[in-house]
């Protein structure tokens, strides 16, 4: 029997927390690298090294957070307490990172990047696991992740609109102004949005059926073929996106000579991203999540090389390419992989006998952060290899600017195509996921008090890779 459709209020209340989170995370990957390299004076290679070092830190914090959240038992639930604790820590980190005082340099950037990464881990791993547990239905999960993705896009869009208003009304622009405006707005919105989510969004009761030890549990995760395939495809494809993201401002400022207008183009990107999310969710209901996911990859891979044709004065010629890439990103970087991830967690639930969603989301979180750092490091090291000079007022020649144009436009498409090919033939569709849920429900009914069945987990079903 199909699970009851989630009402729109539940989707709204749950997804609201992603708005300020996305609003703050977006400038970290778009504006922070250029700000600390150009305004603060941290060398490009050192910026890339620090961003990569922060991800090494996540190797330890992400799985530990997943384990803690899955083992948390409180009258408020497993997920909500961690979301509540993380919000103030995230706010402090954003304030320090976005509004550095006099004398801030590489050490300040390193310390507060680590604090922000830790706060994000504490919040998002339980929060995303909570979303996966709101429903067990294949298509409803796409609605949950779609709603959350749309709230996230609204947050990213707000990070463009607020500075754009300041630019239009006061004539103030540039990376420093963007960071200041976003920081203040995020500090106001975070406690409001998080409080609404915690109070109004339900968290389903959890009944623990088994306690799989850590090492056997990790072995089960590793043997989950669909999860491995999905996470590798996501990582490879996301490297492409994370190469372009920190280069966005460099491209507009140094290739198109229009830095103060960058906020307008980013607004178009996230507006089309917002429009794209419901399209990809609807398409996934018709052709399957993995096929829609693959289509989003191919679309952005085809559109991105056209950026190579642009030069000084071509700011508005960038618009149609931005619309295509933003629309595609609404599918592959937001809603679809998260919905597919909830399906592969069901396979683990069947085999392990317990819901370990946060452990899987910790692995995914690490993969997401690692690809963000690898992509950013490739972008920064690539610029340095081409001899690009990011210091204030520096003049770069044709060779250096071609390096920037190539890294931003064509190089990422290699990763997008590779990600699409890995998703080809993904084994978990709606029919298979329904079979898995039926087996889980059958076992849970057998394990209910008063049942004659054994209370231990059923024999594992072979994982199809």
Buried (B, 14 or more C-beta within 10 A) or exposed (E): EEEEEBEEEBBBBBBBBBBBBBBBBBBBBBBBBBBBBBBBEBBBBBBBBBBBBBBEBBEEBBBEBBBBBBEBEEEEBBBBBBBBEBBEBBBBBBBBBBBBEEEBEBEBBBBBBBBBBBBBBBBBBBBBBBBBBBBBBBBBBBBBBBBBBBBBBBBBBBBBBBBBEBBEEEEBBBBBBBBBBBBBBBBEBBEEBBBBBBEEBEBEEBEEBEEBEEEEBBEBBEBBBBBBBBBBBBBBBBBBBBBBBBBBBBBBBBBBEBBBBBBBBBBBBBBBBBBBBBBBBEBBBEEBBBBBBBBBBBBBBBBBBBBBEBEEEBBEBBBEBBBBBBBBBBBBBBBBBBBBBBBBBBBBBBBBBBBBBBBBBBBBBBBBBBBBBBBBBBBBBBBBEBEBBBEEEEEBEEEBBBBBBBBBBBBBBBBBBBBBBBBEEBBBBBEBBBBBBEBBEEBBEEBEEEEEEEEEBBEBEEBEE
